[in-house]
Amino acid sequence: MGTLAKVMPQPVIPKMAPREDLNPFRIAQIQFDMAAEFLKIDLGLRQILRTPKRVMEVSIPIKLDNGQVKVFSGYRVQHNTARGPAKGGVRYHPNLTLDEVKALASWMTWKTATVNIPYGGAKGGVICDTKRMSRGELERLTRRYTYEISPILGPERDIPAPDVATDAQTMAWMMDTYSMLAGQAALGCVTGKPVSLGGSEGRADATAWGLLFAIEEACKLKKISLRGASVAVQGFGSVGSAVARIVFEKKAKIVALSDSRGGVFNSRGIDPLKAYRYKERAGTVVGMPGASRISNEDLLALKCDILIPAALENAITLHNADQIKAKIVAEGSNGPTTPHADEILTRKGVFVIPDILANAGGVAVSYFEWAQNLQGAHWQDAEVNQKLDFVMRRAFNDVHMTMRKHRTHSRAAAYVLAVSRVAEAMLVRGLFP
Ligand code: NAD
């Protein structure tokens, strides 16, 4: 190590097959390899950091409402714990794969290092379609999943949080199950809990507030005024709907919104609160009054100042990166942009706020929640938001400094920063035994 100080040439993306490989874990490894090559990290250490530390696969049998038993598959992946306990969300999705969970776990390692909080990286998930399950079935699934992965969980080991199709209620069930097994109320075993159960003020909208702070910093660099800026949001879920509301309050103009069923567009602006209320009733934003229909593909290609992908991986690929017209892409979701697309966006002068920086507000406030739980404290909303503001702007500045120092694009800079921090912790700890 110590090589970070040396000014290296631009990172080289390893040769890839002519057709783009969209496997998220291979993409995560390419992103890591780029930084490891840049930092000239020792080959042994590279081998450790490009694969997860631990992978757990579990069968989850539950009784359905109709009396039949169904067995679901679940995972918990801990990528790295050099800088602190493993930390990462739990995703419920019918198309979830183990490679996706591995990718998400490694992105968590780089994310917690980018914003410099004392955690490693983890992720978990269950292959299931929550839209086809009752509340009772979801509760039984969550409790049995928690029980099955409980040997590797704990406030000092691995702390889950919400992700796609999981929420504060899911975390409450996880906390209760873990606490029953432990024989004590283990508040710090998960984050993103309801405030009535030791959750933090401000956690529900933390990812969106973190995104806002990063967007404000990027706007300063690109000399764009957020007031009046046009914004398109792909994925109107927890993160997407909250960030749409917050930038709307800052007087930005939401020109398009979407979910898995399609999108809506109005060049004069959409009120995200009206979209939210409509979606609550209709299950989608599609069809809301005062906006015309638009496809997800067309939304991504809209002429706007800020594009916020907030759905799933691989939204911006080799196939559509050339069509992106936004000046800033703020990655609310994890892994929305492939390495090939990154190259194209850089060439076009699009400023990308990479996922491991842009959406780190969620894990930052999860860290605050955990710290409050361990101390038996409860911080007010303003205190939480002020601390989040500090963490996000500091991280943005660290990434920007690294960009300038090494004359590289924002994702490469964030990876160089994060990988160097984790590698340093690994080296100073040494290899066990
Ligand atoms: P969510 O389930 O609340 O929302 C996801 C939204 O994306 C839904 O509205 C869904 O309809 C939509 N969607 C799914 N497929 C789509 C597609 N192909 N095109 C357009 N929209 C589509 O999930 P979330 O918690 O908001 O997570 C969204 C992203 O943000 C994920 O990548 C997640 O890992 C990331 N993230 C979440 C948090 C958090 O605290 N929840 C924190 C950091 C990052």
Residues whose N, C-alpha, C, O or C-beta is under 5 A from the ligand:
A	BS01	NAD	P162 D163 V164 A165 T207 Q234 G235 F236 G237 S238 V239 G240 S258 D259 S260 N296 A310 A311 L312 G332 S333 N334 N359 G362
